[in-house]
Amino acid sequence: MIPTLILAWIVFVIVWKVLKATITNAITVAAILILLNIGFGITPQDIWDQIMRLLQTVAQLRTGK
């Protein structure tokens, strides 16, 4: 019984740390997106378009086209 509780506690602590880090990162990204939108008029779609262009450029460089 005790080893089961210890294992459950370890799993709980690990899950809690992962969840906390995920929420922190999500809030940080949301804050950055809001600041970019308010300060410079850059929308999330603009950022996504730039990411897609970057990925296309990297793919073209890798294939040599």
mmCIF file as Biopython writes it, N, C-alpha, C and O atoms, coordinates in Angstrom:
data_model
#
loop_
_atom_site.group_PDB
_atom_site.id
_atom_site.type_symbol
_atom_site.label_atom_id
_atom_site.label_alt_id
_atom_site.label_comp_id
_atom_site.label_asym_id
_atom_site.label_entity_id
_atom_site.label_seq_id
_atom_site.pdbx_PDB_ins_code
_atom_site.Cartn_x
_atom_site.Cartn_y
_atom_site.Cartn_z
_atom_site.occupancy
_atom_site.B_iso_or_equiv
_atom_site.auth_seq_id
_atom_site.auth_asym_id
_atom_site.pdbx_PDB_model_num
ATOM 1   N N  . MET A ? 1  ? 0.825  -1.197 0.000   1.0 0.0 1  A 1 
ATOM 2   C CA . MET A ? 1  ? 0.000  0.000  0.000   1.0 0.0 1  A 1 
ATOM 3   C C  . MET A ? 1  ? 0.865  1.256  0.000   1.0 0.0 1  A 1 
ATOM 4   O O  . MET A ? 1  ? 0.601  2.185  -0.763  1.0 0.0 1  A 1 
ATOM 5   N N  . ILE A ? 2  ? 1.888  1.295  0.841   1.0 0.0 2  A 1 
ATOM 6   C CA . ILE A ? 2  ? 2.758  2.464  0.934   1.0 0.0 2  A 1 
ATOM 7   C C  . ILE A ? 2  ? 3.520  2.704  -0.379  1.0 0.0 2  A 1 
ATOM 8   O O  . ILE A ? 2  ? 3.583  3.846  -0.836  1.0 0.0 2  A 1 
ATOM 9   N N  . PRO A ? 3  ? 4.103  1.663  -1.001  1.0 0.0 3  A 1 
ATOM 10  C CA . PRO A ? 3  ? 4.791  1.905  -2.280  1.0 0.0 3  A 1 
ATOM 11  C C  . PRO A ? 3  ? 3.845  2.460  -3.357  1.0 0.0 3  A 1 
ATOM 12  O O  . PRO A ? 3  ? 4.249  3.271  -4.190  1.0 0.0 3  A 1 
ATOM 13  N N  . THR A ? 4  ? 2.603  2.019  -3.329  1.0 0.0 4  A 1 
ATOM 14  C CA . THR A ? 4  ? 1.624  2.522  -4.291  1.0 0.0 4  A 1 
ATOM 15  C C  . THR A ? 4  ? 1.362  4.001  -4.066  1.0 0.0 4  A 1 
ATOM 16  O O  . THR A ? 4  ? 1.279  4.771  -5.023  1.0 0.0 4  A 1 
ATOM 17  N N  . LEU A ? 5  ? 1.231  4.403  -2.816  1.0 0.0 5  A 1 
ATOM 18  C CA . LEU A ? 5  ? 1.017  5.815  -2.506  1.0 0.0 5  A 1 
ATOM 19  C C  . LEU A ? 5  ? 2.230  6.664  -2.883  1.0 0.0 5  A 1 
ATOM 20  O O  . LEU A ? 5  ? 2.085  7.780  -3.382  1.0 0.0 5  A 1 
ATOM 21  N N  . ILE A ? 6  ? 3.410  6.134  -2.645  1.0 0.0 6  A 1 
ATOM 22  C CA . ILE A ? 6  ? 4.627  6.862  -3.010  1.0 0.0 6  A 1 
ATOM 23  C C  . ILE A ? 6  ? 4.696  7.039  -4.524  1.0 0.0 6  A 1 
ATOM 24  O O  . ILE A ? 6  ? 4.997  8.129  -5.010  1.0 0.0 6  A 1 
ATOM 25  N N  . LEU A ? 7  ? 4.421  5.982  -5.259  1.0 0.0 7  A 1 
ATOM 26  C CA . LEU A ? 7  ? 4.429  6.058  -6.717  1.0 0.0 7  A 1 
ATOM 27  C C  . LEU A ? 7  ? 3.365  7.026  -7.222  1.0 0.0 7  A 1 
ATOM 28  O O  . LEU A ? 7  ? 3.621  7.812  -8.134  1.0 0.0 7  A 1 
ATOM 29  N N  . ALA A ? 8  ? 2.174  6.972  -6.631  1.0 0.0 8  A 1 
ATOM 30  C CA . ALA A ? 8  ? 1.105  7.893  -7.024  1.0 0.0 8  A 1 
ATOM 31  C C  . ALA A ? 8  ? 1.522  9.335  -6.756  1.0 0.0 8  A 1 
ATOM 32  O O  . ALA A ? 8  ? 1.247  10.220 -7.566  1.0 0.0 8  A 1 
ATOM 33  N N  . TRP A ? 9  ? 2.177  9.576  -5.637  1.0 0.0 9  A 1 
ATOM 34  C CA . TRP A ? 9  ? 2.631  10.930 -5.311  1.0 0.0 9  A 1 
ATOM 35  C C  . TRP A ? 9  ? 3.682  11.412 -6.318  1.0 0.0 9  A 1 
ATOM 36  O O  . TRP A ? 9  ? 3.642  12.560 -6.760  1.0 0.0 9  A 1 
ATOM 37  N N  . ILE A ? 10 ? 4.612  10.539 -6.672  1.0 0.0 10 A 1 
ATOM 38  C CA . ILE A ? 10 ? 5.643  10.902 -7.646  1.0 0.0 10 A 1 
ATOM 39  C C  . ILE A ? 10 ? 5.012  11.241 -8.994  1.0 0.0 10 A 1 
ATOM 40  O O  . ILE A ? 10 ? 5.381  12.233 -9.622  1.0 0.0 10 A 1 
ATOM 41  N N  . VAL A ? 11 ? 4.070  10.425 -9.435  1.0 0.0 11 A 1 
ATOM 42  C CA . VAL A ? 11 ? 3.381  10.686 -10.703 1.0 0.0 11 A 1 
ATOM 43  C C  . VAL A ? 11 ? 2.615  11.998 -10.620 1.0 0.0 11 A 1 
ATOM 44  O O  . VAL A ? 11 ? 2.640  12.790 -11.562 1.0 0.0 11 A 1 
ATOM 45  N N  . PHE A ? 12 ? 1.942  12.233 -9.514  1.0 0.0 12 A 1 
ATOM 46  C CA . PHE A ? 12 ? 1.188  13.477 -9.334  1.0 0.0 12 A 1 
ATOM 47  C C  . PHE A ? 12 ? 2.109  14.690 -9.413  1.0 0.0 12 A 1 
ATOM 48  O O  . PHE A ? 12 ? 1.778  15.677 -10.070 1.0 0.0 12 A 1 
ATOM 49  N N  . VAL A ? 13 ? 3.253  14.623 -8.753  1.0 0.0 13 A 1 
ATOM 50  C CA . VAL A ? 13 ? 4.196  15.745 -8.756  1.0 0.0 13 A 1 
ATOM 51  C C  . VAL A ? 13 ? 4.714  16.004 -10.170 1.0 0.0 13 A 1 
ATOM 52  O O  . VAL A ? 13 ? 4.822  17.156 -10.591 1.0 0.0 13 A 1 
ATOM 53  N N  . ILE A ? 14 ? 5.030  14.948 -10.896 1.0 0.0 14 A 1 
ATOM 54  C CA . ILE A ? 14 ? 5.522  15.108 -12.270 1.0 0.0 14 A 1 
ATOM 55  C C  . ILE A ? 14 ? 4.450  15.720 -13.155 1.0 0.0 14 A 1 
ATOM 56  O O  . ILE A ? 14 ? 4.726  16.649 -13.915 1.0 0.0 14 A 1 
ATOM 57  N N  . VAL A ? 15 ? 3.230  15.208 -13.062 1.0 0.0 15 A 1 
ATOM 58  C CA . VAL A ? 15 ? 2.128  15.747 -13.866 1.0 0.0 15 A 1 
ATOM 59  C C  . VAL A ? 15 ? 1.876  17.203 -13.501 1.0 0.0 15 A 1 
ATOM 60  O O  . VAL A ? 15 ? 1.634  18.025 -14.385 1.0 0.0 15 A 1 
ATOM 61  N N  . TRP A ? 16 ? 1.927  17.530 -12.231 1.0 0.0 16 A 1 
ATOM 62  C CA . TRP A ? 16 ? 1.707  18.912 -11.788 1.0 0.0 16 A 1 
ATOM 63  C C  . TRP A ? 16 ? 2.763  19.850 -12.370 1.0 0.0 16 A 1 
ATOM 64  O O  . TRP A ? 16 ? 2.435  20.945 -12.827 1.0 0.0 16 A 1 
ATOM 65  N N  . LYS A ? 17 ? 4.033  19.427 -12.355 1.0 0.0 17 A 1 
ATOM 66  C CA . LYS A ? 17 ? 5.102  20.266 -12.897 1.0 0.0 17 A 1 
ATOM 67  C C  . LYS A ? 17 ? 4.939  20.478 -14.399 1.0 0.0 17 A 1 
ATOM 68  O O  . LYS A ? 17 ? 5.145  21.582 -14.902 1.0 0.0 17 A 1 
ATOM 69  N N  . VAL A ? 18 ? 4.569  19.421 -15.108 1.0 0.0 18 A 1 
ATOM 70  C CA . VAL A ? 18 ? 4.355  19.541 -16.555 1.0 0.0 18 A 1 
ATOM 71  C C  . VAL A ? 18 ? 3.180  20.461 -16.841 1.0 0.0 18 A 1 
ATOM 72  O O  . VAL A ? 18 ? 3.260  21.315 -17.724 1.0 0.0 18 A 1 
ATOM 73  N N  . LEU A ? 19 ? 2.098  20.296 -16.106 1.0 0.0 19 A 1 
ATOM 74  C CA . LEU A ? 19 ? 0.916  21.138 -16.296 1.0 0.0 19 A 1 
ATOM 75  C C  . LEU A ? 19 ? 1.234  22.599 -15.984 1.0 0.0 19 A 1 
ATOM 76  O O  . LEU A ? 19 ? 0.817  23.498 -16.716 1.0 0.0 19 A 1 
ATOM 77  N N  . LYS A ? 20 ? 1.960  22.833 -14.920 1.0 0.0 20 A 1 
ATOM 78  C CA . LYS A ? 20 ? 2.329  24.200 -14.532 1.0 0.0 20 A 1 
ATOM 79  C C  . LYS A ? 20 ? 3.196  24.851 -15.610 1.0 0.0 20 A 1 
ATOM 80  O O  . LYS A ? 20 ? 2.985  26.013 -15.957 1.0 0.0 20 A 1 
ATOM 81  N N  . ALA A ? 21 ? 4.162  24.112 -16.135 1.0 0.0 21 A 1 
ATOM 82  C CA . ALA A ? 21 ? 5.027  24.644 -17.189 1.0 0.0 21 A 1 
ATOM 83  C C  . ALA A ? 21 ? 4.232  24.928 -18.459 1.0 0.0 21 A 1 
ATOM 84  O O  . ALA A ? 21 ? 4.465  25.933 -19.130 1.0 0.0 21 A 1 
ATOM 85  N N  . THR A ? 22 ? 3.300  24.049 -18.784 1.0 0.0 22 A 1 
ATOM 86  C CA . THR A ? 22 ? 2.475  24.236 -19.978 1.0 0.0 22 A 1 
ATOM 87  C C  . THR A ? 22 ? 1.617  25.484 -19.856 1.0 0.0 22 A 1 
ATOM 88  O O  . THR A ? 22 ? 1.532  26.274 -20.796 1.0 0.0 22 A 1 
ATOM 89  N N  . ILE A ? 23 ? 0.991  25.664 -18.721 1.0 0.0 23 A 1 
ATOM 90  C CA . ILE A ? 23 ? 0.137  26.838 -18.511 1.0 0.0 23 A 1 
ATOM 91  C C  . ILE A ? 23 ? 0.972  28.114 -18.525 1.0 0.0 23 A 1 
ATOM 92  O O  . ILE A ? 23 ? 0.557  29.122 -19.096 1.0 0.0 23 A 1 
ATOM 93  N N  . THR A ? 24 ? 2.141  28.076 -17.903 1.0 0.0 24 A 1 
ATOM 94  C CA . THR A ? 24 ? 3.023  29.243 -17.898 1.0 0.0 24 A 1 
ATOM 95  C C  . THR A ? 24 ? 3.432  29.624 -19.318 1.0 0.0 24 A 1 
ATOM 96  O O  . THR A ? 24 ? 3.410  30.800 -19.682 1.0 0.0 24 A 1 
ATOM 97  N N  . ASN A ? 25 ? 3.804  28.629 -20.114 1.0 0.0 25 A 1 
ATOM 98  C CA . ASN A ? 25 ? 4.194  28.905 -21.496 1.0 0.0 25 A 1 
ATOM 99  C C  . ASN A ? 25 ? 3.022  29.432 -22.311 1.0 0.0 25 A 1 
ATOM 100 O O  . ASN A ? 25 ? 3.196  30.338 -23.126 1.0 0.0 25 A 1 
ATOM 101 N N  . ALA A ? 26 ? 1.839  28.880 -22.106 1.0 0.0 26 A 1 
ATOM 102 C CA . ALA A ? 26 ? 0.661  29.342 -22.843 1.0 0.0 26 A 1 
ATOM 103 C C  . ALA A ? 26 ? 0.340  30.797 -22.503 1.0 0.0 26 A 1 
ATOM 104 O O  . ALA A ? 26 ? 0.007  31.583 -23.390 1.0 0.0 26 A 1 
ATOM 105 N N  . ILE A ? 27 ? 0.438  31.150 -21.244 1.0 0.0 27 A 1 
ATOM 106 C CA . ILE A ? 27 ? 0.175  32.536 -20.832 1.0 0.0 27 A 1 
ATOM 107 C C  . ILE A ? 27 ? 1.233  33.471 -21.411 1.0 0.0 27 A 1 
ATOM 108 O O  . ILE A ? 27 ? 0.912  34.579 -21.842 1.0 0.0 27 A 1 
ATOM 109 N N  . THR A ? 28 ? 2.481  33.038 -21.425 1.0 0.0 28 A 1 
ATOM 110 C CA . THR A ? 28 ? 3.553  33.859 -21.992 1.0 0.0 28 A 1 
ATOM 111 C C  . THR A ? 28 ? 3.338  34.106 -23.481 1.0 0.0 28 A 1 
ATOM 112 O O  . THR A ? 28 ? 3.472  35.236 -23.950 1.0 0.0 28 A 1 
ATOM 113 N N  . VAL A ? 29 ? 3.007  33.054 -24.222 1.0 0.0 29 A 1 
ATOM 114 C CA . VAL A ? 29 ? 2.754  33.200 -25.661 1.0 0.0 29 A 1 
ATOM 115 C C  . VAL A ? 29 ? 1.558  34.107 -25.897 1.0 0.0 29 A 1 
ATOM 116 O O  . VAL A ? 29 ? 1.598  34.959 -26.784 1.0 0.0 29 A 1 
ATOM 117 N N  . ALA A ? 30 ? 0.499  33.938 -25.122 1.0 0.0 30 A 1 
ATOM 118 C CA . ALA A ? 30 ? -0.681 34.789 -25.277 1.0 0.0 30 A 1 
ATOM 119 C C  . ALA A ? 30 ? -0.340 36.247 -25.003 1.0 0.0 30 A 1 
ATOM 120 O O  . ALA A ? 30 ? -0.802 37.134 -25.721 1.0 0.0 30 A 1 
ATOM 121 N N  . ALA A ? 31 ? 0.457  36.506 -23.981 1.0 0.0 31 A 1 
ATOM 122 C CA . ALA A ? 31 ? 0.846  37.881 -23.666 1.0 0.0 31 A 1 
ATOM 123 C C  . ALA A ? 31 ? 1.679  38.487 -24.790 1.0 0.0 31 A 1 
ATOM 124 O O  . ALA A ? 31 ? 1.490  39.650 -25.147 1.0 0.0 31 A 1 
ATOM 125 N N  . ILE A ? 32 ? 2.593  37.709 -25.345 1.0 0.0 32 A 1 
ATOM 126 C CA . ILE A ? 32 ? 3.411  38.204 -26.457 1.0 0.0 32 A 1 
ATOM 127 C C  . ILE A ? 32 ? 2.537  38.522 -27.660 1.0 0.0 32 A 1 
ATOM 128 O O  . ILE A ? 32 ? 2.711  39.562 -28.296 1.0 0.0 32 A 1 
ATOM 129 N N  . LEU A ? 33 ? 1.592  37.631 -27.980 1.0 0.0 33 A 1 
ATOM 130 C CA . LEU A ? 33 ? 0.697  37.875 -29.115 1.0 0.0 33 A 1 
ATOM 131 C C  . LEU A ? 33 ? -0.145 39.121 -28.904 1.0 0.0 33 A 1 
ATOM 132 O O  . LEU A ? 33 ? -0.341 39.902 -29.834 1.0 0.0 33 A 1 
ATOM 133 N N  . ILE A ? 34 ? -0.639 39.313 -27.700 1.0 0.0 34 A 1 
ATOM 134 C CA . ILE A ? 34 ? -1.456 40.502 -27.405 1.0 0.0 34 A 1 
ATOM 135 C C  . ILE A ? 34 ? -0.612 41.767 -27.526 1.0 0.0 34 A 1 
ATOM 136 O O  . ILE A ? 34 ? -1.061 42.758 -28.101 1.0 0.0 34 A 1 
ATOM 137 N N  . LEU A ? 35 ? 0.608  41.741 -26.988 1.0 0.0 35 A 1 
ATOM 138 C CA . LEU A ? 35 ? 1.482  42.912 -27.077 1.0 0.0 35 A 1 
ATOM 139 C C  . LEU A ? 35 ? 1.862  43.227 -28.523 1.0 0.0 35 A 1 
ATOM 140 O O  . LEU A ? 35 ? 1.904  44.395 -28.909 1.0 0.0 35 A 1 
ATOM 141 N N  . LEU A ? 36 ? 2.138  42.201 -29.323 1.0 0.0 36 A 1 
ATOM 142 C CA . LEU A ? 36 ? 2.445  42.433 -30.732 1.0 0.0 36 A 1 
ATOM 143 C C  . LEU A ? 36 ? 1.252  43.024 -31.469 1.0 0.0 36 A 1 
ATOM 144 O O  . LEU A ? 36 ? 1.409  43.894 -32.326 1.0 0.0 36 A 1 
ATOM 145 N N  . ASN A ? 37 ? 0.063  42.548 -31.131 1.0 0.0 37 A 1 
ATOM 146 C CA . ASN A ? 37 ? -1.141 43.049 -31.785 1.0 0.0 37 A 1 
ATOM 147 C C  . ASN A ? 37 ? -1.414 44.491 -31.389 1.0 0.0 37 A 1 
ATOM 148 O O  . ASN A ? 37 ? -1.703 45.324 -32.248 1.0 0.0 37 A 1 
ATOM 149 N N  . ILE A ? 38 ? -1.327 44.793 -30.116 1.0 0.0 38 A 1 
ATOM 150 C CA . ILE A ? 38 ? -1.615 46.150 -29.643 1.0 0.0 38 A 1 
ATOM 151 C C  . ILE A ? 38 ? -0.509 47.116 -30.075 1.0 0.0 38 A 1 
ATOM 152 O O  . ILE A ? 38 ? -0.797 48.215 -30.550 1.0 0.0 38 A 1 
ATOM 153 N N  . GLY A ? 39 ? 0.732  46.717 -29.913 1.0 0.0 39 A 1 
ATOM 154 C CA . GLY A ? 39 ? 1.845  47.623 -30.178 1.0 0.0 39 A 1 
ATOM 155 C C  . GLY A ? 39 ? 2.163  47.839 -31.640 1.0 0.0 39 A 1 
ATOM 156 O O  . GLY A ? 39 ? 2.505  48.950 -32.046 1.0 0.0 39 A 1 
ATOM 157 N N  . PHE A ? 40 ? 2.055  46.783 -32.442 1.0 0.0 40 A 1 
ATOM 158 C CA . PHE A ? 40 ? 2.504  46.876 -33.826 1.0 0.0 40 A 1 
ATOM 159 C C  . PHE A ? 40 ? 1.432  46.492 -34.845 1.0 0.0 40 A 1 
ATOM 160 O O  . PHE A ? 40 ? 1.664  46.606 -36.048 1.0 0.0 40 A 1 
ATOM 161 N N  . GLY A ? 41 ? 0.284  46.048 -34.393 1.0 0.0 41 A 1 
ATOM 162 C CA . GLY A ? 41 ? -0.775 45.638 -35.312 1.0 0.0 41 A 1 
ATOM 163 C C  . GLY A ? 41 ? -0.504 44.306 -35.990 1.0 0.0 41 A 1 
ATOM 164 O O  . GLY A ? 41 ? -1.086 44.000 -37.030 1.0 0.0 41 A 1 
ATOM 165 N N  . ILE A ? 42 ? 0.387  43.512 -35.393 1.0 0.0 42 A 1 
ATOM 166 C CA . ILE A ? 42 ? 0.718  42.202 -35.956 1.0 0.0 42 A 1 
ATOM 167 C C  . ILE A ? 42 ? -0.277 41.186 -35.414 1.0 0.0 42 A 1 
ATOM 168 O O  . ILE A ? 42 ? -0.410 41.024 -34.201 1.0 0.0 42 A 1 
ATOM 169 N N  . THR A ? 43 ? -0.974 40.502 -36.315 1.0 0.0 43 A 1 
ATOM 170 C CA . THR A ? 43 ? -1.983 39.533 -35.893 1.0 0.0 43 A 1 
ATOM 171 C C  . THR A ? 43 ? -1.358 38.140 -35.774 1.0 0.0 43 A 1 
ATOM 172 O O  . THR A ? 43 ? -0.288 37.888 -36.327 1.0 0.0 43 A 1 
ATOM 173 N N  . PRO A ? 44 ? -2.020 37.247 -35.062 1.0 0.0 44 A 1 
ATOM 174 C CA . PRO A ? 44 ? -1.527 35.870 -35.007 1.0 0.0 44 A 1 
ATOM 175 C C  . PRO A ? 44 ? -1.428 35.232 -36.397 1.0 0.0 44 A 1 
ATOM 176 O O  . PRO A ? 44 ? -0.548 34.407 -36.640 1.0 0.0 44 A 1 
ATOM 177 N N  . GLN A ? 45 ? -2.327 35.613 -37.304 1.0 0.0 45 A 1 
ATOM 178 C CA . GLN A ? 45 ? -2.271 35.081 -38.666 1.0 0.0 45 A 1 
ATOM 179 C C  . GLN A ? 45 ? -1.000 35.549 -39.379 1.0 0.0 45 A 1 
ATOM 180 O O  . GLN A ? 45 ? -0.396 34.783 -40.129 1.0 0.0 45 A 1 
ATOM 181 N N  . ASP A ? 46 ? -0.592 36.796 -39.150 1.0 0.0 46 A 1 
ATOM 182 C CA . ASP A ? 46 ? 0.659  37.299 -39.732 1.0 0.0 46 A 1 
ATOM 183 C C  . ASP A ? 46 ? 1.849  36.477 -39.245 1.0 0.0 46 A 1 
ATOM 184 O O  . ASP A ? 46 ? 2.733  36.128 -40.028 1.0 0.0 46 A 1 
ATOM 185 N N  . ILE A ? 47 ? 1.865  36.176 -37.966 1.0 0.0 47 A 1 
ATOM 186 C CA . ILE A ? 47 ? 2.954  35.381 -37.394 1.0 0.0 47 A 1 
ATOM 187 C C  . ILE A ? 47 ? 2.948  33.980 -37.985 1.0 0.0 47 A 1 
ATOM 188 O O  . ILE A ? 47 ? 3.999  33.440 -38.329 1.0 0.0 47 A 1 
ATOM 189 N N  . TRP A ? 48 ? 1.762  33.392 -38.104 1.0 0.0 48 A 1 
ATOM 190 C CA . TRP A ? 48 ? 1.650  32.045 -38.665 1.0 0.0 48 A 1 
ATOM 191 C C  . TRP A ? 48 ? 2.129  32.024 -40.115 1.0 0.0 48 A 1 
ATOM 192 O O  . TRP A ? 48 ? 2.816  31.091 -40.531 1.0 0.0 48 A 1 
ATOM 193 N N  . ASP A ? 49 ? 1.767  33.055 -40.887 1.0 0.0 49 A 1 
ATOM 194 C CA . ASP A ? 49 ? 2.211  33.132 -42.280 1.0 0.0 49 A 1 
ATOM 195 C C  . ASP A ? 49 ? 3.737  33.190 -42.361 1.0 0.0 49 A 1 
ATOM 196 O O  . ASP A ? 49 ? 4.337  32.543 -43.219 1.0 0.0 49 A 1 
ATOM 197 N N  . GLN A ? 50 ? 4.356  33.950 -41.487 1.0 0.0 50 A 1 
ATOM 198 C CA . GLN A ? 50 ? 5.820  34.043 -41.478 1.0 0.0 50 A 1 
ATOM 199 C C  . GLN A ? 50 ? 6.460  32.705 -41.102 1.0 0.0 50 A 1 
ATOM 200 O O  . GLN A ? 50 ? 7.482  32.320 -41.670 1.0 0.0 50 A 1 
ATOM 201 N N  . ILE A ? 51 ? 5.862  32.008 -40.155 1.0 0.0 51 A 1 
ATOM 202 C CA . ILE A ? 51 ? 6.380  30.689 -39.767 1.0 0.0 51 A 1 
ATOM 203 C C  . ILE A ? 51 ? 6.297  29.730 -40.943 1.0 0.0 51 A 1 
ATOM 204 O O  . ILE A ? 51 ? 7.237  28.978 -41.201 1.0 0.0 51 A 1 
ATOM 205 N N  . MET A ? 52 ? 5.175  29.752 -41.659 1.0 0.0 52 A 1 
ATOM 206 C CA . MET A ? 52 ? 5.013  28.861 -42.811 1.0 0.0 52 A 1 
ATOM 207 C C  . MET A ? 52 ? 6.025  29.205 -43.909 1.0 0.0 52 A 1 
ATOM 208 O O  . MET A ? 52 ? 6.589  28.306 -44.533 1.0 0.0 52 A 1 
ATOM 209 N N  . ARG A ? 53 ? 6.256  30.494 -44.147 1.0 0.0 53 A 1 
ATOM 210 C CA . ARG A ? 53 ? 7.260  30.899 -45.146 1.0 0.0 53 A 1 
ATOM 211 C C  . ARG A ? 53 ? 8.650  30.434 -44.734 1.0 0.0 53 A 1 
ATOM 212 O O  . ARG A ? 53 ? 9.426  29.969 -45.568 1.0 0.0 53 A 1 
ATOM 213 N N  . LEU A ? 54 ? 8.961  30.559 -43.457 1.0 0.0 54 A 1 
ATOM 214 C CA . LEU A ? 54 ? 10.259 30.108 -42.965 1.0 0.0 54 A 1 
ATOM 215 C C  . LEU A ? 54 ? 10.430 28.606 -43.170 1.0 0.0 54 A 1 
ATOM 216 O O  . LEU A ? 54 ? 11.489 28.151 -43.601 1.0 0.0 54 A 1 
ATOM 217 N N  . LEU A ? 55 ? 9.387  27.840 -42.862 1.0 0.0 55 A 1 
ATOM 218 C CA . LEU A ? 55 ? 9.459  26.393 -43.049 1.0 0.0 55 A 1 
ATOM 219 C C  . LEU A ? 55 ? 9.623  26.033 -44.519 1.0 0.0 55 A 1 
ATOM 220 O O  . LEU A ? 55 ? 10.363 25.107 -44.849 1.0 0.0 55 A 1 
ATOM 221 N N  . GLN A ? 56 ? 8.941  26.755 -45.406 1.0 0.0 56 A 1 
ATOM 222 C CA . GLN A ? 56 ? 9.092  26.511 -46.843 1.0 0.0 56 A 1 
ATOM 223 C C  . GLN A ? 56 ? 10.516 26.823 -47.296 1.0 0.0 56 A 1 
ATOM 224 O O  . GLN A ? 56 ? 11.091 26.088 -48.098 1.0 0.0 56 A 1 
ATOM 225 N N  . THR A ? 57 ? 11.079 27.906 -46.785 1.0 0.0 57 A 1 
ATOM 226 C CA . THR A ? 57 ? 12.449 28.276 -47.139 1.0 0.0 57 A 1 
ATOM 227 C C  . THR A ? 57 ? 13.437 27.218 -46.666 1.0 0.0 57 A 1 
ATOM 228 O O  . THR A ? 57 ? 14.345 26.836 -47.405 1.0 0.0 57 A 1 
ATOM 229 N N  . VAL A ? 58 ? 13.264 26.752 -45.457 1.0 0.0 58 A 1 
ATOM 230 C CA . VAL A ? 58 ? 14.148 25.711 -44.926 1.0 0.0 58 A 1 
ATOM 231 C C  . VAL A ? 58 ? 14.014 24.437 -45.749 1.0 0.0 58 A 1 
ATOM 232 O O  . VAL A ? 58 ? 15.015 23.788 -46.053 1.0 0.0 58 A 1 
ATOM 233 N N  . ALA A ? 59 ? 12.787 24.073 -46.112 1.0 0.0 59 A 1 
ATOM 234 C CA . ALA A ? 59 ? 12.576 22.872 -46.922 1.0 0.0 59 A 1 
ATOM 235 C C  . ALA A ? 59 ? 13.239 23.022 -48.288 1.0 0.0 59 A 1 
ATOM 236 O O  . ALA A ? 59 ? 13.822 22.067 -48.800 1.0 0.0 59 A 1 
ATOM 237 N N  . GLN A ? 60 ? 13.154 24.205 -48.880 1.0 0.0 60 A 1 
ATOM 238 C CA . GLN A ? 60 ? 13.792 24.436 -50.176 1.0 0.0 60 A 1 
ATOM 239 C C  . GLN A ? 60 ? 15.311 24.371 -50.063 1.0 0.0 60 A 1 
ATOM 240 O O  . GLN A ? 60 ? 15.978 23.848 -50.956 1.0 0.0 60 A 1 
ATOM 241 N N  . LEU A ? 61 ? 15.858 24.894 -48.979 1.0 0.0 61 A 1 
ATOM 242 C CA . LEU A ? 61 ? 17.303 24.829 -48.786 1.0 0.0 61 A 1 
ATOM 243 C C  . LEU A ? 61 ? 17.777 23.392 -48.601 1.0 0.0 61 A 1 
ATOM 244 O O  . LEU A ? 61 ? 18.853 23.022 -49.071 1.0 0.0 61 A 1 
ATOM 245 N N  . ARG A ? 62 ? 16.982 22.595 -47.926 1.0 0.0 62 A 1 
ATOM 246 C CA . ARG A ? 62 ? 17.361 21.194 -47.682 1.0 0.0 62 A 1 
ATOM 247 C C  . ARG A ? 62 ? 17.318 20.380 -48.955 1.0 0.0 62 A 1 
ATOM 248 O O  . ARG A ? 62 ? 18.153 19.501 -49.166 1.0 0.0 62 A 1 
ATOM 249 N N  . THR A ? 63 ? 16.324 20.675 -49.824 1.0 0.0 63 A 1 
ATOM 250 C CA . THR A ? 63 ? 16.195 19.899 -51.062 1.0 0.0 63 A 1 
ATOM 251 C C  . THR A ? 63 ? 17.044 20.480 -52.183 1.0 0.0 63 A 1 
ATOM 252 O O  . THR A ? 63 ? 17.234 19.828 -53.210 1.0 0.0 63 A 1 
ATOM 253 N N  . GLY A ? 64 ? 17.556 21.692 -52.006 1.0 0.0 64 A 1 
ATOM 254 C CA . GLY A ? 64 ? 18.410 22.297 -53.013 1.0 0.0 64 A 1 
ATOM 255 C C  . GLY A ? 64 ? 17.660 22.901 -54.177 1.0 0.0 64 A 1 
ATOM 256 O O  . GLY A ? 64 ? 18.246 23.096 -55.242 1.0 0.0 64 A 1 
ATOM 257 N N  . LYS A ? 65 ? 16.388 23.203 -54.014 1.0 0.0 65 A 1 
ATOM 258 C CA . LYS A ? 65 ? 15.593 23.782 -55.114 1.0 0.0 65 A 1 
ATOM 259 C C  . LYS A ? 65 ? 15.536 25.274 -55.006 1.0 0.0 65 A 1 
ATOM 260 O O  . LYS A ? 65 ? 14.914 25.930 -55.842 1.0 0.0 65 A 1 
#
